[in-house]
Every structure is written in C-alpha cells, then in structure tokens.
C-alpha cells in the first residue's frame, strides 16, 4: 500500500524515570517542528515520583493540528504494561517498537494487523552511553521507520544538551540514536506505512498552555507572581521564575496558598501588576483573599488550572469541574471576570487582556484552564504583539493625586470605577480593608451605603460586558456544536472527521464566562440542532445557560474520567446524538452511557 505522508500519531509509554517526556517533547516533537511540521503533544502521568504508567502522545501533520488523536500509528513501549494498556488504540498496520530481549510480544495479542519491531533497546543503550540512552535508541528507530531527516534530530540533541551537559553527552545521544536507526534499517523487511517529510518551516514556536500564560503575563506587564506549587498550575511559576532577571519580575514561592493570594493582593495594592496561580484545592484556600481583593477593589489576576476533585482528587489529570465554583467563590455576591482560553494562542493574548481588565475594572480576573490545556504543547505561529497595549485604567498619576482635596478611593461613579491611588502618593491617603466601607474607605454598615457600594461594584461587571470578546464561531453547517475552554481543539479536529462523513457543522466556542454572554447563549440555546460538549459530569455550562436564559440544552456529549476528549470521542458522540440519543458519556474505553 502507499505510505501515508505527514499525517502521523506517535505514542511513547513506560514508567516514570524512563525519560518519556524528554524523549517525546524535547527530542521527537521538536525534531518534527524543526522539520516544518505541525505538532500537538499531550502527556498522561500518575501522581507518583517514580513508577506508575506514563505516556505521551504526539500528533504530527502537514497542516495545523489542534489536538491529539485516539488512534496510534506507532507505539514505543518501554515495558509490557504499555503494550497491554494501549494496544487497543493501534490502527491497522501500526507499528510497535519494544525491547525484544526483555519483553515478549506475540502478533496474536492484537485485534488488528500490526508490525512488531523488537529492538534490543537496553543492549544498544549500554553499548552507547548506558541505560539512560534507551529512549534515544528508540527515537533513532522511530526516525528510521519514518525515513525522517536525522540531521535535524542531531541538531535538536545538540541544542538540548550542549550547554547543560557538554559535547560528550551530545555525542553519546547521537551515537545511541544512530544505533537504533541502523538496527531498524538492517532488520526492516518492508516499508512502514507512515512517513514524515521535511517541509519549509514557518516562524513558529512550540509551547504549552502554561508557558503561553507565563509569556502573556510578561508581555502584559506582570511584575509580581506568588504561588504555592500545585499541579497543573505549577509550571506557570516555574517559567516566570526562569525569567525573573530578564524582565524584572519578582516570583515568590510561598509557604501556602493563603500567603500566595494575600501577597498578590498586597503587591497590587502597592501599584504592581500581580498574579497568583493554583488548582481547585488551592483556590479553596484563596477564597477569603479573593474576597479581600473584591471588597478593596484591588486588581489581581488569578490562574486556576482545573483537575478532578473533590478534595485532592486526581492531581495529574484533567477536568472542567470547577466552573460553578469559580463563578461564585467568596462570601456573598461579588463580581469577577472569568476567562477560559481554548488554545495556546488564547492563553497568551487573553492573559494580556486579563491584566488590562483587572486594572481597568479594579477587580479580580480569573484565567480558567485545566491540565489538558495547561500541560499540552502545540505549534504556535510567532505572535504579532504590535497592537498590544498596557491599559492601567483610572490609576492616578502623582500630579493628579496631589490635586485631591477630598480623595475618595471608592467614589461612586456612573461606571462603577473609582479613581485609584497607590501608597506614597500625596493627597490620596485612604483606608483599604475587607470591611464594607464608605467612599473614603472607612468602615460603614449603613443600609443605604451598603446598597450604593454593592451596586457600584456590580456596575463594573455590566460595563465590562461591552469590553470582552464575544463567542466565536468556526465552520458553517446546520448542526451546531457548543463548548468552552480546552475542548476547543478536540472539537475543531472532530469537525474534520464529521465532514468526511458528510456532516457539516458550526462550532461556537466561549472564552469569557463572566460577564456571561447572555444574548448569544439565548439565541444559541433556541437552536434545536445544538449539542454541547463538556469535560464534566453535570454539564455545568449548560446549567449556567439554563440559569441565565431559562433554556435547556438537552443534547450533551460529556466526559469526566480525568482525561480530555479525543476528537474521535466527539465525532462518535455527535453521531450517536444524530441517531436519537440525548446524552452520551465517554471514558477511555469509549461510550460508557448513551441514553
């Protein structure tokens, strides 16, 4: 059969410590990127330091790719568990690279025709630098099967290791890869069914969602970031810490989440653009600090990367289960802006927006992501930042503050936004606390004052509704798919699969969850051809639509097993619904409920 060119899915699996992420992200994915191809990579790993099963999916295409795929064309297995766990994902004619000296595999174990490539990974590794080179040997074998350019791979190896580990380690890795490459070329009986070919490279990047948020924070003027590490938000702090000296940022690893949010509030009160980040469990501890920022009208940005709960839940997996929590967190009612980016580019630009909106409306802004988006990597075109502006809202200059004779930090205004001063500005002394207050900031429990101040704070949210991006539509068809946040990529890929079946779809994606896009959702929810896709059990966003519009979305595609949607899930779920089902629920093994 003819070989499939530049449309390929690769999976590597093994135990923690086998170098899965290093092999997949730092070497294989980057080699494809350098070869001008489009790449999406996502990893799965347990909450263990060593042991457990780890795997990484890399989806490579000639054209832009928005998600991983459920199908695997080549599996690199460092142990038998990897084969047993993922053999059902292999496509017809797929390949399996494994250590034939240590793992016994038979062709009759598979439900499809596959090609087995027993490579003596450990033996070749020991001959070329030691056991740690097993992953590099496997990468050389991969390159041989795909007939891809080894000169690109060798340059990636040099770039990865030369500065940190020296020329000796570079040479050992190149030698180990060549050993794997030569072994396949000398033993391969027929061509593998897939091939990668180099094409002209655009000026592109390879970033994770958290890296894009960190880059957006830097471009958005963030100068202080405080956090206590909590998966999957931790790498925002790590990436910002690496750039402290380059961009004049203070990054504080705090003793807990309470300290993190309060430090961020303090820095923002002092006039610095500040942020903090955590996951759901950490945000629970930040609830009181969130309320302080709201009552004192202090602008902070808060990154919340969702994972399954309740409690500690599944620390290294994904979910869209915190939406309702974030919409209502804090005592009483309080306005907040919530941004749920759907891809790497939105992580970057919407983070810049978050800092501008926080200062313009003097309220907390939450960037709501999840493990799938935060830790997945994708090709990104170098961003055009020529139109990026830093908007500080009604932050007073020293000259403006000096003219004040009766400064009212919480002056009641038509738009709800008051003139903001920072400590040390003459003429603008005021009180800022978590108590209800009058216009000067002094504690006040008068009924009329309470109503006036509460209305003032909520007027800001009403005005912010005019200043945010509206839901965006992709494609044109009678069937309408609705989703929010990180499900964007899998839905975009599912649209391609559905179109191959003759089903044209229109996809509406929502990024700004608060202020809630009531008008657009009212119009959309009336569509009898609407299907909503969510990574939670109870269709939280559908419930919000019902709350704001009174309209029920009956047709749902859901998943809540701690894993993100694959495009194939959505493709299959939509077809089930077209066959008369109302709700389809997925897990790793396919449909678990269809009714």
C-alpha positions, 0 to 999 in steps of 0.5 A: 500500500502507499505510505501515508505522508505527514499525517502521523500519531506517535505514542511513547509509554513506560514508567516514570524515570524512563525519560518519556517526556524528554524523549517525546517533547524535547527530542521527537516533537521538536525534531518534527517542528524543526522539520516544518511540521505541525505538532500537538503533544499531550502527556498522561502521568500518575501522581507518583515520583517514580513508577506508575504508567506514563505516556505521551502522545504526539500528533504530527501533520502537514497542516495545523493540528489542534489536538491529539488523536485516539488512534496510534500509528506507532507505539514505543513501549518501554515495558509490557504494561504499555503494550497491554494498556494501549494496544487497543488504540493501534490502527491497522498496520501500526507499528510497535517498537519494544525491547525484544530481549526483555519483553515478549510480544506475540502478533496474536495479542492484537485485534488488528494487523500490526508490525512488531519491531523488537529492538534490543533497546537496553543492549544498544543503550549500554553499548552507547552511553548506558541505560539512560540512552534507551529512549534515544535508541528508540527515537533513532528507530522511530526516525528510521521507520519514518525515513525522517531527516536525522540531521535535524534530530542531531541538531535538536540533541545538540541544542538540548544538551550542549550547554547543560551537559557538554559535547560528550553527552551530545555525542553519546545521544547521537551515537545511541540514536544512530544505533537504533536507526541502523538496527531498524534499517538492517532488520526492516523487511518492508516499508512502514506505512507512515512517513514524515517529510521535511517541509519549509518551516514557518516562524513558529514556536512550540509551547504549552498552555502554561508557558503561553500564560507565563509569556502573556503575563510578561508581555502584559506587564506582570511584575509580581507572581506568588504561588504555592506549587500545585499541579497543573498550575505549577509550571506557570511559576516555574517559567516566570521564575526562569525569567525573573532577571530578564524582565524584572519580575519578582516570583515568590514561592510561598509557604501556602496558598493563603500567603500566595493570594494575600501577597498578590493582593498586597503587591497590587495594592502597592501599584504592581501588576500581580498574579497568583496561580493554583488548582481547585484545592488551592483556590479553596484556600484563596477564597477569603483573599479573593474576597479581600481583593473584591471588597478593596477593589484591588486588581489581581489576576488569578490562574486556576488550572482545573483537575478532578476533585473533590478534595485532592482528587486526581492531581495529574489529570484533567477536568472542567469541574470547577466552573460553578465554583469559580463563578461564585467563590467568596462570601456573598455576591461579588463580581469577577471576570472569568476567562477560559482560553481554548488554545495556546494562542488564547492563553497568551493574548487573553492573559494580556487582556486579563491584566488590562481588565483587572486594572481597568475594572479594579477587580479580580480576573480569573484565567480558567484552564485545566491540565489538558490545556495547561500541560499540552504543547502545540505549534504556535505561529510567532505572535504579532504583539504590535497592537498590544497595549498596557491599559492601567485604567483610572490609576492616578498619576502623582500630579493628579493625586496631589490635586485631591482635596477630598480623595475618595478611593471608592467614589461612586461613579456612573461606571462603577470605577473609582479613581485609584491611588497607590501608597506614597502618593500625596493627597490620596491617603485612604483606608483599604480593608475587607470591611464594607466601607464608605467612599473614603474607605472607612468602615460603614454598615449603613443600609443605604451605603451598603446598597450604593457600594454593592451596586457600584461594584456590580456596575463594573461587571455590566460595563465590562460586558461591552469590553470582552470578546464575544463567542466565536464561531468556526465552520458553517453547517446546520448542526451546531456544536457548543463548548468552552475552554480546552475542548476547543481543539478536540472539537475543531479536529472532530469537525474534520472527521464529521465532514468526511462523513458528510456532516457539516457543522458550526462550532461556537466556542466561549472564552469569557464566562463572566460577564456571561454572554447572555444574548448569544447563549439565548439565541444559541440555546433556541437552536434545536440542532445544538449539542454541547460538549463538556469535560464534566459530569453535570454539564455545568455550562449548560446549567449556567445557560439554563440559569441565565436564559431559562433554556435547556440544552438537552443534547450533551456529549460529556466526559469526566474520567480525568482525561480530555476528549479525543476528537474521535470521542466527539465525532462518535458522540455527535453521531450517536446524538444524530441517531436519537440519543440525548446524552452520551458519556465517554471514558477511555474505553469509549461510550460508557452511557448513551441514553 
